[in-house]
């Protein structure tokens, strides 16, 4: 069951959008991640928080985790 959740987190995270000039360590990025998680539901908030130490990179207008 844990493996399935891990896969879902990666899929969801591909769609996180942040403002164009935001830094991944900035408050704007933090807010974008939280808003994205809330849109998905409470369970996603917990999963994203558990994986907050991922390295994030820009991909166009999205931020994706390097896994």
PDB file of N, CA, C, O and CB in Angstrom:
ATOM      1  N   UNK A   1       0.831  -1.206   0.000  1.00  0.00           N
ATOM      2  CA  UNK A   1       0.000   0.000   0.000  1.00  0.00           C
ATOM      3  C   UNK A   1       0.869   1.261   0.000  1.00  0.00           C
ATOM      4  O   UNK A   1       0.559   2.235  -0.685  1.00  0.00           O
ATOM      5  CB  UNK A   1      -0.942   0.003   1.221  1.00  0.00           C
ATOM      6  N   UNK A   2       1.947   1.233   0.766  1.00  0.00           N
ATOM      7  CA  UNK A   2       2.856   2.375   0.811  1.00  0.00           C
ATOM      8  C   UNK A   2       3.474   2.668  -0.544  1.00  0.00           C
ATOM      9  O   UNK A   2       3.677   3.827  -0.906  1.00  0.00           O
ATOM     10  CB  UNK A   2       3.946   2.132   1.825  1.00  0.00           C
ATOM     11  N   UNK A   3       3.773   1.611  -1.292  1.00  0.00           N
ATOM     12  CA  UNK A   3       4.368   1.782  -2.616  1.00  0.00           C
ATOM     13  C   UNK A   3       3.417   2.520  -3.556  1.00  0.00           C
ATOM     14  O   UNK A   3       3.843   3.380  -4.326  1.00  0.00           O
ATOM     15  CB  UNK A   3       4.746   0.421  -3.210  1.00  0.00           C
ATOM     16  N   UNK A   4       2.144   2.186  -3.493  1.00  0.00           N
ATOM     17  CA  UNK A   4       1.144   2.850  -4.329  1.00  0.00           C
ATOM     18  C   UNK A   4       1.097   4.340  -4.024  1.00  0.00           C
ATOM     19  O   UNK A   4       1.056   5.163  -4.938  1.00  0.00           O
ATOM     20  CB  UNK A   4      -0.243   2.221  -4.117  1.00  0.00           C
ATOM     21  N   UNK A   5       1.104   4.691  -2.737  1.00  0.00           N
ATOM     22  CA  UNK A   5       1.067   6.108  -2.360  1.00  0.00           C
ATOM     23  C   UNK A   5       2.289   6.845  -2.895  1.00  0.00           C
ATOM     24  O   UNK A   5       2.172   7.971  -3.379  1.00  0.00           O
ATOM     25  CB  UNK A   5       0.988   6.258  -0.833  1.00  0.00           C
ATOM     26  N   UNK A   6       3.446   6.226  -2.811  1.00  0.00           N
ATOM     27  CA  UNK A   6       4.670   6.846  -3.321  1.00  0.00           C
ATOM     28  C   UNK A   6       4.510   7.181  -4.805  1.00  0.00           C
ATOM     29  O   UNK A   6       4.852   8.283  -5.235  1.00  0.00           O
ATOM     30  CB  UNK A   6       5.888   5.911  -3.104  1.00  0.00           C
ATOM     31  N   UNK A   7       3.998   6.243  -5.575  1.00  0.00           N
ATOM     32  CA  UNK A   7       3.800   6.460  -6.999  1.00  0.00           C
ATOM     33  C   UNK A   7       2.837   7.621  -7.249  1.00  0.00           C
ATOM     34  O   UNK A   7       3.066   8.443  -8.136  1.00  0.00           O
ATOM     35  CB  UNK A   7       3.277   5.185  -7.661  1.00  0.00           C
ATOM     36  N   UNK A   8       1.770   7.683  -6.471  1.00  0.00           N
ATOM     37  CA  UNK A   8       0.788   8.753  -6.634  1.00  0.00           C
ATOM     38  C   UNK A   8       1.388  10.116  -6.320  1.00  0.00           C
ATOM     39  O   UNK A   8       1.080  11.102  -6.990  1.00  0.00           O
ATOM     40  CB  UNK A   8      -0.419   8.501  -5.743  1.00  0.00           C
ATOM     41  N   UNK A   9       2.239  10.176  -5.308  1.00  0.00           N
ATOM     42  CA  UNK A   9       2.870  11.443  -4.944  1.00  0.00           C
ATOM     43  C   UNK A   9       3.684  11.979  -6.115  1.00  0.00           C
ATOM     44  O   UNK A   9       3.610  13.165  -6.439  1.00  0.00           O
ATOM     45  CB  UNK A   9       3.767  11.269  -3.701  1.00  0.00           C
ATOM     46  N   UNK A  10       4.455  11.110  -6.745  1.00  0.00           N
ATOM     47  CA  UNK A  10       5.271  11.528  -7.883  1.00  0.00           C
ATOM     48  C   UNK A  10       4.385  12.048  -9.008  1.00  0.00           C
ATOM     49  O   UNK A  10       4.690  13.073  -9.617  1.00  0.00           O
ATOM     50  CB  UNK A  10       6.142  10.360  -8.384  1.00  0.00           C
ATOM     51  N   UNK A  11       3.299  11.352  -9.283  1.00  0.00           N
ATOM     52  CA  UNK A  11       2.378  11.768 -10.346  1.00  0.00           C
ATOM     53  C   UNK A  11       1.775  13.135 -10.030  1.00  0.00           C
ATOM     54  O   UNK A  11       1.754  14.019 -10.887  1.00  0.00           O
ATOM     55  CB  UNK A  11       1.258  10.722 -10.532  1.00  0.00           C
ATOM     56  N   UNK A  12       1.288  13.309  -8.806  1.00  0.00           N
ATOM     57  CA  UNK A  12       0.682  14.581  -8.413  1.00  0.00           C
ATOM     58  C   UNK A  12       1.685  15.722  -8.483  1.00  0.00           C
ATOM     59  O   UNK A  12       1.362  16.810  -8.960  1.00  0.00           O
ATOM     60  CB  UNK A  12       0.109  14.482  -7.005  1.00  0.00           C
ATOM     61  N   UNK A  13       2.892  15.475  -8.011  1.00  0.00           N
ATOM     62  CA  UNK A  13       3.876  16.541  -7.876  1.00  0.00           C
ATOM     63  C   UNK A  13       4.277  17.134  -9.221  1.00  0.00           C
ATOM     64  O   UNK A  13       4.754  18.267  -9.281  1.00  0.00           O
ATOM     65  CB  UNK A  13       5.100  16.024  -7.163  1.00  0.00           C
ATOM     66  N   UNK A  14       4.090  16.385 -10.287  1.00  0.00           N
ATOM     67  CA  UNK A  14       4.458  16.889 -11.609  1.00  0.00           C
ATOM     68  C   UNK A  14       3.637  18.104 -12.013  1.00  0.00           C
ATOM     69  O   UNK A  14       4.025  18.836 -12.924  1.00  0.00           O
ATOM     70  CB  UNK A  14       4.294  15.799 -12.641  1.00  0.00           C
ATOM     71  N   UNK A  15       2.514  18.327 -11.354  1.00  0.00           N
ATOM     72  CA  UNK A  15       1.628  19.417 -11.755  1.00  0.00           C
ATOM     73  C   UNK A  15       1.714  20.658 -10.868  1.00  0.00           C
ATOM     74  O   UNK A  15       0.930  21.592 -11.040  1.00  0.00           O
ATOM     75  CB  UNK A  15       0.225  18.928 -11.768  1.00  0.00           C
ATOM     76  N   UNK A  16       2.642  20.680  -9.936  1.00  0.00           N
ATOM     77  CA  UNK A  16       2.745  21.854  -9.064  1.00  0.00           C
ATOM     78  C   UNK A  16       3.216  23.051  -9.886  1.00  0.00           C
ATOM     79  O   UNK A  16       4.232  22.981 -10.578  1.00  0.00           O
ATOM     80  CB  UNK A  16       3.721  21.585  -7.874  1.00  0.00           C
ATOM     81  N   UNK A  17       2.471  24.142  -9.802  1.00  0.00           N
ATOM     82  CA  UNK A  17       2.839  25.364 -10.510  1.00  0.00           C
ATOM     83  C   UNK A  17       3.230  26.432  -9.506  1.00  0.00           C
ATOM     84  O   UNK A  17       2.608  26.549  -8.451  1.00  0.00           O
ATOM     85  CB  UNK A  17       1.682  25.858 -11.407  1.00  0.00           C
ATOM     86  N   UNK A  18       4.261  27.216  -9.826  1.00  0.00           N
ATOM     87  CA  UNK A  18       4.624  28.352  -8.985  1.00  0.00           C
ATOM     88  C   UNK A  18       4.773  29.587  -9.864  1.00  0.00           C
ATOM     89  O   UNK A  18       4.947  29.468 -11.076  1.00  0.00           O
ATOM     90  CB  UNK A  18       5.935  28.071  -8.195  1.00  0.00           C
ATOM     91  N   UNK A  19       4.707  30.777  -9.259  1.00  0.00           N
ATOM     92  CA  UNK A  19       4.929  32.011 -10.012  1.00  0.00           C
ATOM     93  C   UNK A  19       6.285  31.982 -10.730  1.00  0.00           C
ATOM     94  O   UNK A  19       7.251  31.422 -10.210  1.00  0.00           O
ATOM     95  CB  UNK A  19       4.850  33.231  -9.073  1.00  0.00           C
ATOM     96  N   UNK A  20       6.355  32.574 -11.902  1.00  0.00           N
ATOM     97  CA  UNK A  20       7.540  32.487 -12.756  1.00  0.00           C
ATOM     98  C   UNK A  20       8.848  32.835 -12.059  1.00  0.00           C
ATOM     99  O   UNK A  20       9.856  32.160 -12.269  1.00  0.00           O
ATOM    100  CB  UNK A  20       7.368  33.382 -13.924  1.00  0.00           C
ATOM    101  N   UNK A  21       8.847  33.884 -11.229  1.00  0.00           N
ATOM    102  CA  UNK A  21      10.103  34.350 -10.645  1.00  0.00           C
ATOM    103  C   UNK A  21      10.353  33.823  -9.235  1.00  0.00           C
ATOM    104  O   UNK A  21      11.295  34.253  -8.570  1.00  0.00           O
ATOM    105  CB  UNK A  21      10.120  35.847 -10.622  1.00  0.00           C
ATOM    106  N   UNK A  22       9.516  32.896  -8.778  1.00  0.00           N
ATOM    107  CA  UNK A  22       9.670  32.393  -7.412  1.00  0.00           C
ATOM    108  C   UNK A  22      10.871  31.457  -7.301  1.00  0.00           C
ATOM    109  O   UNK A  22      11.175  30.689  -8.214  1.00  0.00           O
ATOM    110  CB  UNK A  22       8.395  31.667  -6.965  1.00  0.00           C
ATOM    111  N   UNK A  23      11.543  31.547  -6.157  1.00  0.00           N
ATOM    112  CA  UNK A  23      12.657  30.658  -5.839  1.00  0.00           C
ATOM    113  C   UNK A  23      12.080  29.440  -5.124  1.00  0.00           C
ATOM    114  O   UNK A  23      11.110  29.564  -4.376  1.00  0.00           O
ATOM    115  CB  UNK A  23      13.746  31.384  -4.955  1.00  0.00           C
ATOM    116  N   UNK A  24      12.666  28.264  -5.346  1.00  0.00           N
ATOM    117  CA  UNK A  24      12.119  27.053  -4.732  1.00  0.00           C
ATOM    118  C   UNK A  24      12.220  27.077  -3.211  1.00  0.00           C
ATOM    119  O   UNK A  24      11.527  26.312  -2.541  1.00  0.00           O
ATOM    120  CB  UNK A  24      12.835  25.830  -5.269  1.00  0.00           C
ATOM    121  N   UNK A  25      13.067  27.939  -2.651  1.00  0.00           N
ATOM    122  CA  UNK A  25      13.181  28.044  -1.199  1.00  0.00           C
ATOM    123  C   UNK A  25      12.363  29.197  -0.628  1.00  0.00           C
ATOM    124  O   UNK A  25      12.439  29.488   0.566  1.00  0.00           O
ATOM    125  CB  UNK A  25      14.629  28.211  -0.811  1.00  0.00           C
ATOM    126  N   UNK A  26      11.580  29.853  -1.487  1.00  0.00           N
ATOM    127  CA  UNK A  26      10.853  31.042  -1.064  1.00  0.00           C
ATOM    128  C   UNK A  26       9.488  30.716  -0.477  1.00  0.00           C
ATOM    129  O   UNK A  26       8.998  29.593  -0.588  1.00  0.00           O
ATOM    130  CB  UNK A  26      10.691  31.982  -2.226  1.00  0.00           C
ATOM    131  N   UNK A  27       8.890  31.717   0.146  1.00  0.00           N
ATOM    132  CA  UNK A  27       7.548  31.582   0.703  1.00  0.00           C
ATOM    133  C   UNK A  27       6.527  31.314  -0.404  1.00  0.00           C
ATOM    134  O   UNK A  27       5.585  30.547  -0.205  1.00  0.00           O
ATOM    135  CB  UNK A  27       7.165  32.845   1.489  1.00  0.00           C
ATOM    136  N   UNK A  28       6.708  31.937  -1.558  1.00  0.00           N
ATOM    137  CA  UNK A  28       5.781  31.730  -2.674  1.00  0.00           C
ATOM    138  C   UNK A  28       5.754  30.264  -3.105  1.00  0.00           C
ATOM    139  O   UNK A  28       4.692  29.717  -3.401  1.00  0.00           O
ATOM    140  CB  UNK A  28       6.170  32.620  -3.863  1.00  0.00           C
ATOM    141  N   UNK A  29       6.922  29.637  -3.139  1.00  0.00           N
ATOM    142  CA  UNK A  29       6.974  28.224  -3.501  1.00  0.00           C
ATOM    143  C   UNK A  29       6.281  27.375  -2.446  1.00  0.00           C
ATOM    144  O   UNK A  29       5.521  26.462  -2.768  1.00  0.00           O
ATOM    145  CB  UNK A  29       8.426  27.766  -3.681  1.00  0.00           C
ATOM    146  N   UNK A  30       6.551  27.686  -1.182  1.00  0.00           N
ATOM    147  CA  UNK A  30       5.922  26.959  -0.080  1.00  0.00           C
ATOM    148  C   UNK A  30       4.403  27.051  -0.170  1.00  0.00           C
ATOM    149  O   UNK A  30       3.703  26.054   0.013  1.00  0.00           O
ATOM    150  CB  UNK A  30       6.407  27.505   1.273  1.00  0.00           C
ATOM    151  N   UNK A  31       3.897  28.243  -0.452  1.00  0.00           N
ATOM    152  CA  UNK A  31       2.452  28.436  -0.577  1.00  0.00           C
ATOM    153  C   UNK A  31       1.889  27.664  -1.760  1.00  0.00           C
ATOM    154  O   UNK A  31       0.801  27.095  -1.675  1.00  0.00           O
ATOM    155  CB  UNK A  31       2.125  29.919  -0.721  1.00  0.00           C
ATOM    156  N   UNK A  32       2.634  27.646  -2.869  1.00  0.00           N
ATOM    157  CA  UNK A  32       2.171  26.924  -4.053  1.00  0.00           C
ATOM    158  C   UNK A  32       2.047  25.430  -3.772  1.00  0.00           C
ATOM    159  O   UNK A  32       1.082  24.792  -4.192  1.00  0.00           O
ATOM    160  CB  UNK A  32       3.123  27.161  -5.229  1.00  0.00           C
ATOM    161  N   UNK A  33       3.020  24.878  -3.065  1.00  0.00           N
ATOM    162  CA  UNK A  33       2.974  23.456  -2.715  1.00  0.00           C
ATOM    163  C   UNK A  33       1.787  23.175  -1.807  1.00  0.00           C
ATOM    164  O   UNK A  33       1.066  22.197  -2.001  1.00  0.00           O
ATOM    165  CB  UNK A  33       4.285  23.018  -2.030  1.00  0.00           C
ATOM    166  N   UNK A  34       1.584  24.043  -0.808  1.00  0.00           N
ATOM    167  CA  UNK A  34       0.472  23.843   0.121  1.00  0.00           C
ATOM    168  C   UNK A  34      -0.872  23.945  -0.591  1.00  0.00           C
ATOM    169  O   UNK A  34      -1.764  23.134  -0.344  1.00  0.00           O
ATOM    170  CB  UNK A  34       0.539  24.864   1.257  1.00  0.00           C
ATOM    171  N   UNK A  35      -1.027  24.931  -1.470  1.00  0.00           N
ATOM    172  CA  UNK A  35      -2.284  25.092  -2.195  1.00  0.00           C
ATOM    173  C   UNK A  35      -2.559  23.876  -3.073  1.00  0.00           C
ATOM    174  O   UNK A  35      -3.686  23.385  -3.137  1.00  0.00           O
ATOM    175  CB  UNK A  35      -2.252  26.367  -3.049  1.00  0.00           C
ATOM    176  N   UNK A  36      -1.525  23.402  -3.741  1.00  0.00           N
ATOM    177  CA  UNK A  36      -1.650  22.217  -4.584  1.00  0.00           C
ATOM    178  C   UNK A  36      -2.100  21.014  -3.754  1.00  0.00           C
ATOM    179  O   UNK A  36      -2.970  20.249  -4.171  1.00  0.00           O
ATOM    180  CB  UNK A  36      -0.314  21.912  -5.288  1.00  0.00           C
ATOM    181  N   UNK A  37      -1.499  20.860  -2.582  1.00  0.00           N
ATOM    182  CA  UNK A  37      -1.852  19.751  -1.696  1.00  0.00           C
ATOM    183  C   UNK A  37      -3.296  19.866  -1.224  1.00  0.00           C
ATOM    184  O   UNK A  37      -4.026  18.875  -1.214  1.00  0.00           O
ATOM    185  CB  UNK A  37      -0.907  19.707  -0.490  1.00  0.00           C
ATOM    186  N   UNK A  38      -3.711  21.068  -0.834  1.00  0.00           N
ATOM    187  CA  UNK A  38      -5.087  21.261  -0.364  1.00  0.00           C
ATOM    188  C   UNK A  38      -6.091  20.954  -1.469  1.00  0.00           C
ATOM    189  O   UNK A  38      -7.168  20.416  -1.209  1.00  0.00           O
ATOM    190  CB  UNK A  38      -5.285  22.698   0.141  1.00  0.00           C
ATOM    191  N   UNK A  39      -5.732  21.300  -2.706  1.00  0.00           N
ATOM    192  CA  UNK A  39      -6.614  20.995  -3.834  1.00  0.00           C
ATOM    193  C   UNK A  39      -6.809  19.487  -3.995  1.00  0.00           C
ATOM    194  O   UNK A  39      -7.865  19.037  -4.440  1.00  0.00           O
ATOM    195  CB  UNK A  39      -6.048  21.592  -5.127  1.00  0.00           C
ATOM    196  N   UNK A  40      -5.792  18.714  -3.635  1.00  0.00           N
ATOM    197  CA  UNK A  40      -5.863  17.258  -3.760  1.00  0.00           C
ATOM    198  C   UNK A  40      -6.560  16.610  -2.578  1.00  0.00           C
ATOM    199  O   UNK A  40      -7.129  15.525  -2.705  1.00  0.00           O
ATOM    200  CB  UNK A  40      -4.476  16.682  -3.906  1.00  0.00           C
ATOM    201  N   UNK A  41      -6.518  17.274  -1.419  1.00  0.00           N
ATOM    202  CA  UNK A  41      -7.142  16.716  -0.226  1.00  0.00           C
ATOM    203  C   UNK A  41      -6.159  16.548   0.916  1.00  0.00           C
ATOM    204  O   UNK A  41      -4.945  16.623   0.726  1.00  0.00           O
ATOM    205  CB  UNK A  41      -7.773  15.392  -0.546  1.00  0.00           C
ATOM    206  N   UNK A  42      -6.696  16.322   2.096  1.00  0.00           N
ATOM    207  CA  UNK A  42      -5.896  16.285   3.320  1.00  0.00           C
ATOM    208  C   UNK A  42      -4.811  15.218   3.289  1.00  0.00           C
ATOM    209  O   UNK A  42      -3.714  15.446   3.800  1.00  0.00           O
ATOM    210  CB  UNK A  42      -6.791  16.053   4.507  1.00  0.00           C
ATOM    211  N   UNK A  43      -5.088  14.069   2.706  1.00  0.00           N
ATOM    212  CA  UNK A  43      -4.094  12.989   2.677  1.00  0.00           C
ATOM    213  C   UNK A  43      -2.844  13.417   1.915  1.00  0.00           C
ATOM    214  O   UNK A  43      -1.723  13.093   2.307  1.00  0.00           O
ATOM    215  CB  UNK A  43      -4.691  11.724   2.038  1.00  0.00           C
ATOM    216  N   UNK A  44      -3.052  14.148   0.822  1.00  0.00           N
ATOM    217  CA  UNK A  44      -1.923  14.608   0.023  1.00  0.00           C
ATOM    218  C   UNK A  44      -1.048  15.586   0.799  1.00  0.00           C
ATOM    219  O   UNK A  44       0.170  15.598   0.627  1.00  0.00           O
ATOM    220  CB  UNK A  44      -2.417  15.258  -1.259  1.00  0.00           C
ATOM    221  N   UNK A  45      -1.654  16.399   1.645  1.00  0.00           N
ATOM    222  CA  UNK A  45      -0.886  17.352   2.446  1.00  0.00           C
ATOM    223  C   UNK A  45       0.137  16.604   3.286  1.00  0.00           C
ATOM    224  O   UNK A  45       1.305  16.989   3.343  1.00  0.00           O
ATOM    225  CB  UNK A  45      -1.818  18.196   3.350  1.00  0.00           C
ATOM    226  N   UNK A  46      -0.304  15.535   3.939  1.00  0.00           N
ATOM    227  CA  UNK A  46       0.602  14.749   4.759  1.00  0.00           C
ATOM    228  C   UNK A  46       1.707  14.098   3.955  1.00  0.00           C
ATOM    229  O   UNK A  46       2.860  14.072   4.385  1.00  0.00           O
ATOM    230  CB  UNK A  46      -0.160  13.701   5.497  1.00  0.00           C
ATOM    231  N   UNK A  47       1.360  13.568   2.783  1.00  0.00           N
ATOM    232  CA  UNK A  47       2.356  12.901   1.948  1.00  0.00           C
ATOM    233  C   UNK A  47       3.393  13.904   1.455  1.00  0.00           C
ATOM    234  O   UNK A  47       4.591  13.622   1.486  1.00  0.00           O
ATOM    235  CB  UNK A  47       1.681  12.200   0.755  1.00  0.00           C
ATOM    236  N   UNK A  48       2.943  15.067   1.001  1.00  0.00           N
ATOM    237  CA  UNK A  48       3.872  16.080   0.506  1.00  0.00           C
ATOM    238  C   UNK A  48       4.776  16.570   1.632  1.00  0.00           C
ATOM    239  O   UNK A  48       5.967  16.790   1.416  1.00  0.00           O
ATOM    240  CB  UNK A  48       3.105  17.260  -0.116  1.00  0.00           C
ATOM    241  N   UNK A  49       4.219  16.744   2.833  1.00  0.00           N
ATOM    242  CA  UNK A  49       5.040  17.161   3.964  1.00  0.00           C
ATOM    243  C   UNK A  49       6.127  16.143   4.275  1.00  0.00           C
ATOM    244  O   UNK A  49       7.250  16.518   4.612  1.00  0.00           O
ATOM    245  CB  UNK A  49       4.172  17.379   5.190  1.00  0.00           C
ATOM    246  N   UNK A  50       5.802  14.852   4.163  1.00  0.00           N
ATOM    247  CA  UNK A  50       6.787  13.804   4.419  1.00  0.00           C
ATOM    248  C   UNK A  50       7.925  13.842   3.408  1.00  0.00           C
ATOM    249  O   UNK A  50       9.040  13.415   3.707  1.00  0.00           O
ATOM    250  CB  UNK A  50       6.120  12.437   4.394  1.00  0.00           C
ATOM    251  N   UNK A  51       7.647  14.351   2.215  1.00  0.00           N
ATOM    252  CA  UNK A  51       8.645  14.364   1.148  1.00  0.00           C
ATOM    253  C   UNK A  51       9.194  15.768   0.873  1.00  0.00           C
ATOM    254  O   UNK A  51       9.691  16.038  -0.220  1.00  0.00           O
ATOM    255  CB  UNK A  51       8.043  13.795  -0.123  1.00  0.00           C
ATOM    256  N   UNK A  52       9.107  16.649   1.853  1.00  0.00           N
ATOM    257  CA  UNK A  52       9.512  18.042   1.636  1.00  0.00           C
ATOM    258  C   UNK A  52      11.018  18.197   1.432  1.00  0.00           C
ATOM    259  O   UNK A  52      11.477  19.261   1.015  1.00  0.00           O
ATOM    260  CB  UNK A  52       9.075  18.892   2.810  1.00  0.00           C
ATOM    261  N   UNK A  53      11.785  17.158   1.718  1.00  0.00           N
ATOM    262  CA  UNK A  53      13.233  17.243   1.531  1.00  0.00           C
ATOM    263  C   UNK A  53      13.661  16.848   0.120  1.00  0.00           C
ATOM    264  O   UNK A  53      14.859  16.730  -0.138  1.00  0.00           O
ATOM    265  CB  UNK A  53      13.936  16.360   2.543  1.00  0.00           C
ATOM    266  N   UNK A  54      12.726  16.642  -0.794  1.00  0.00           N
ATOM    267  CA  UNK A  54      13.085  16.366  -2.180  1.00  0.00           C
ATOM    268  C   UNK A  54      13.809  17.558  -2.785  1.00  0.00           C
ATOM    269  O   UNK A  54      13.632  18.696  -2.349  1.00  0.00           O
ATOM    270  CB  UNK A  54      11.837  16.022  -3.007  1.00  0.00           C
ATOM    271  N   UNK A  55      14.624  17.284  -3.793  1.00  0.00           N
ATOM    272  CA  UNK A  55      15.233  18.357  -4.572  1.00  0.00           C
ATOM    273  C   UNK A  55      14.255  18.721  -5.688  1.00  0.00           C
ATOM    274  O   UNK A  55      13.810  17.858  -6.444  1.00  0.00           O
ATOM    275  CB  UNK A  55      16.641  17.930  -5.153  1.00  0.00           C
ATOM    276  N   UNK A  56      13.926  20.015  -5.780  1.00  0.00           N
ATOM    277  CA  UNK A  56      12.967  20.460  -6.793  1.00  0.00           C
ATOM    278  C   UNK A  56      13.700  21.161  -7.931  1.00  0.00           C
ATOM    279  O   UNK A  56      14.716  21.818  -7.705  1.00  0.00           O
ATOM    280  CB  UNK A  56      11.908  21.403  -6.170  1.00  0.00           C
ATOM    281  N   UNK A  57      13.193  21.026  -9.140  1.00  0.00           N
ATOM    282  CA  UNK A  57      13.801  21.681 -10.296  1.00  0.00           C
ATOM    283  C   UNK A  57      12.724  22.298 -11.172  1.00  0.00           C
ATOM    284  O   UNK A  57      11.569  21.873 -11.144  1.00  0.00           O
ATOM    285  CB  UNK A  57      14.648  20.685 -11.107  1.00  0.00           C
ATOM    286  N   UNK A  58      13.102  23.287 -11.939  1.00  0.00           N
ATOM    287  CA  UNK A  58      12.148  23.928 -12.842  1.00  0.00           C
ATOM    288  C   UNK A  58      11.917  23.066 -14.083  1.00  0.00           C
ATOM    289  O   UNK A  58      12.839  22.434 -14.598  1.00  0.00           O
ATOM    290  CB  UNK A  58      12.648  25.325 -13.250  1.00  0.00           C
ATOM    291  N   UNK A  59      10.667  23.054 -14.552  1.00  0.00           N
ATOM    292  CA  UNK A  59      10.328  22.381 -15.806  1.00  0.00           C
ATOM    293  C   UNK A  59       9.280  23.264 -16.480  1.00  0.00           C
ATOM    294  O   UNK A  59       8.078  23.039 -16.337  1.00  0.00           O
ATOM    295  CB  UNK A  59       9.793  20.889 -15.567  1.00  0.00           C
ATOM    296  N   UNK A  60       9.747  24.265 -17.212  1.00  0.00           N
ATOM    297  CA  UNK A  60       8.820  25.243 -17.769  1.00  0.00           C
ATOM    298  C   UNK A  60       8.212  26.040 -16.631  1.00  0.00           C
ATOM    299  O   UNK A  60       8.935  26.636 -15.833  1.00  0.00           O
ATOM    300  CB  UNK A  60       7.715  24.555 -18.616  1.00  0.00           C
ATOM    301  N   UNK A  61       6.886  26.055 -16.549  1.00  0.00           N
ATOM    302  CA  UNK A  61       6.214  26.798 -15.488  1.00  0.00           C
ATOM    303  C   UNK A  61       5.928  25.923 -14.279  1.00  0.00           C
ATOM    304  O   UNK A  61       5.304  26.376 -13.320  1.00  0.00           O
ATOM    305  CB  UNK A  61       4.923  27.397 -16.005  1.00  0.00           C
ATOM    306  N   UNK A  62       6.375  24.685 -14.315  1.00  0.00           N
ATOM    307  CA  UNK A  62       6.120  23.763 -13.218  1.00  0.00           C
ATOM    308  C   UNK A  62       7.395  23.477 -12.432  1.00  0.00           C
ATOM    309  O   UNK A  62       8.509  23.682 -12.916  1.00  0.00           O
ATOM    310  CB  UNK A  62       5.525  22.461 -13.747  1.00  0.00           C
ATOM    311  N   UNK A  63       7.198  23.003 -11.218  1.00  0.00           N
ATOM    312  CA  UNK A  63       8.305  22.528 -10.399  1.00  0.00           C
ATOM    313  C   UNK A  63       8.076  21.035 -10.200  1.00  0.00           C
ATOM    314  O   UNK A  63       6.995  20.617  -9.785  1.00  0.00           O
ATOM    315  CB  UNK A  63       8.399  23.304  -9.015  1.00  0.00           C
ATOM    316  N   UNK A  64       9.080  20.246 -10.493  1.00  0.00           N
ATOM    317  CA  UNK A  64       8.915  18.797 -10.368  1.00  0.00           C
ATOM    318  C   UNK A  64       9.977  18.231  -9.433  1.00  0.00           C
ATOM    319  O   UNK A  64      11.075  18.782  -9.344  1.00  0.00           O
ATOM    320  CB  UNK A  64       8.996  18.112 -11.756  1.00  0.00           C
ATOM    321  N   UNK A  65       9.668  17.139  -8.734  1.00  0.00           N
ATOM    322  CA  UNK A  65      10.671  16.540  -7.857  1.00  0.00           C
ATOM    323  C   UNK A  65      11.672  15.722  -8.656  1.00  0.00           C
ATOM    324  O   UNK A  65      11.304  15.047  -9.618  1.00  0.00           O
ATOM    325  CB  UNK A  65      10.002  15.663  -6.798  1.00  0.00           C
ATOM    326  N   UNK A  66      12.923  15.782  -8.264  1.00  0.00           N
ATOM    327  CA  UNK A  66      13.925  14.892  -8.843  1.00  0.00           C
ATOM    328  C   UNK A  66      13.917  13.633  -8.001  1.00  0.00           C
ATOM    329  O   UNK A  66      14.346  13.659  -6.847  1.00  0.00           O
ATOM    330  CB  UNK A  66      15.359  15.555  -8.889  1.00  0.00           C
ATOM    331  N   UNK A  67      13.440  12.539  -8.555  1.00  0.00           N
ATOM    332  CA  UNK A  67      13.321  11.295  -7.774  1.00  0.00           C
ATOM    333  C   UNK A  67      14.262  10.231  -8.310  1.00  0.00           C
ATOM    334  O   UNK A  67      14.303   9.119  -7.782  1.00  0.00           O
ATOM    335  CB  UNK A  67      11.871  10.773  -7.796  1.00  0.00           C
TER     336      UNK A  67
END
